[in-house]
Amino acid sequence: MTVARDDRAEGAFATVRRGVALSPELRPGLAGTVALAVVAMLGRVAVPIAVQQGIDRGIRAPGGPDLGVVLTVVVVTLAALVVSTTCGYLMTRRLFTVSETALAALRARTFRHIHDLSMLHQQAERRGSLVARVTGDVDQITQFLQSGGIMLLLSSGQLVVTTVVMLIYSWQLTLVVYAAFVPAVVIIRLFQRRLASAYRIVRERTGAMLGVVAESVVGATVIRAYGVAGRTERRLDSAIGDLRTAQQRAMGTSVLSFSTGELAAGVALGAVVVVGVLLGVDGGLSVGQLTAFLFLVTLFIQPVQIATETLNEAQNAVAGWRRVLDVLDLDPDVADPDEVGVALPEGPLSVRFAGVSFRYPGGPIVLADVDLEIAARTRVAVVGETGSGKTTFAKLLTRLMDPGAGEVLLSGTPLTFVRFASLRSRVVLVPQDGFLFDATVAENIRFARPELTDAELESAFVELGLDDWLAGLPDGLQTAVGERGEALSVGERQLVALVRAYVADPDLLVLDEATSAVDPATEVRLQKALDAVTRGRTTVAIAHRLSTAESADEVIVVDAGRVVQRGPHARLLEDQDSIYAKLYASWLEQTR
């Protein structure tokens, strides 16, 4: 697992450089956008130059006011403003289009990367925080590029062009302006560092708040059932309060930064007036030049003020970019070998665990030195007490996680060498929770095979003996299951998940306690259907109800992470003091 870098150790510019490097869609047409920005900036200094020319060569002409010169200056200035405004519009439109395209790609890239992370990575992050990376953090970047980013681009060009024109008019006054602003820039730079830290905390608190909100919504039934609404509200109030405090601190630093810029602007204007008048008295500066210079100072002040105003927005965006980069910096520890990988051999698959051990980060050993083989076309039940390592066994077998030691092989091929496309098409896991998407029954089953017709789906229900259950649904195949399948009961969700696995027609079917929430009558019906479904293919069932073990070809007993027994159900019962015999006796007692 690659540890995300500490965002405090990486400067804002370094973060932006890395972000742009990971968003190549931002670069096409960048030169043209900058060229348009330059032309737009040149148009802004047309007014001060026009004022100087109009005063010195028109109004204060040696022979008296020259209206022809004034009219010419006005016409040329209007033409320059039309050109610069058009260029500004084109530049803004290009920047909006490019930024939307680039950040949509970044959002998709971040989502795919999160999706590719192993379950260990995903469990290390709160779900709300991961959602915030793809939504809120990318939104902050978008907002900055399309508003503050445009202003900073225009302001940077305006600062350069204005400085050049000021130097042409008076290098002395230009030094006065810079002398007023240099201390302010140093102070603002210090504020920027504080803002970077402040907005990093804001983004972290936002993710934490979204996590609490997500838990409160998803867990609403449990919250009501246990009467802990008040406690939940207090958790949410605390998260919202922490976010508010972080935002207030960040905004306070931003206001101080802005006030520093305002003070520097006032000092610069006052100093230019005083020094400019002194230069004018000595004949070194005309009235028109001094007036134009005051206009130029205003143009110089404007980008500095904009910089301080957008500083908090920029830091918020940089903090969001860092959080996105933190995710993209994580190398998936369960990686698809892709082109260098191989496909699984054709036909039913055999399974081998060779010296497999596994522990969750910071936890004890869950599986310890597991060595076993499962022949192709064998139906195996894996049983054991809660926490014995059964579900971890299923996750390793389907490569949702990789072992810490040893390797898992299917038909002699190590899973780490198998392309995901081949693995996912040949190996199907039916998880314990029977997760369904917010769609119809038919659409949920078609996640396995999109090309299936309604007639073929109905045929699958008939083959599994579930056609009467399907007929009892309000709209049959078109019945909406709701978010996470909550319009159906837990048992009904598992029925749909089993049909989905059946139509996928895998060579290795892994059932992780897939019938644990089904009523006894449905379980009997399902068990009969599964006997036909699993015949001829390798099946590994993580069994909670030991009726599954009764019908299996072989039972594997796991205890404290080790395989302690193995064999047919009847033979394992011969030793009444064995772990399996005790498990079976306990299960029989509970079912009476």
Secondary structure, DSSP 8 states (H G I E B T S, - for coil): ------GGGS-HHHHHHHHHHT-GGGSTTHHHHHHHHHHHHHHHTHHHHHHHHIIIIIIT-TTS--HHHHHHHHHHHHHHHHHHHHHHHHHHHHHHHHHHHHHHHHHHHHHHHHHHS-HHHHHHS-HHHHHHIIIIIHHHHHHIIIIIHHHHHHHHHHHHHHHHHHHHH-HHHHHHHHHHHHHHHHHHHHHHHHHHHHHHHHHHHHHHHHHHHHHHHHTHHHHHHTT-HHHHHHHHHHHHHHHHHHHHHHHHHHHHHHHHHHHHHHHHHHHHHHHHHHHHHTTSS-HHHHHHHHHHHHHHHHHHHHHHHTHHHHHHHHHHHHHHHHHHT---SS---GGG-B---SSS--EEEEEEEEE-TTS-EEEEEEEEEE-TT-EEEEE-STTSSHHHHHHHHTTSS--SEEEEEETTEEGGGB-HHHHHHHEEEE-TT----SSBHHHHHTTT-TT--HHHHHHHHHHTT-HHHHHTSTTGGG-B--GGGTTS-HHHHHHHHHHHHHHH--SEEEEESTTTTS-HHHHHHHHHHHHHHHTTSEEEEE-SSTHHHHTSSEEEEEETTEEEEEE-HHHHTTSTTSHHHHHHHHHHHHH-
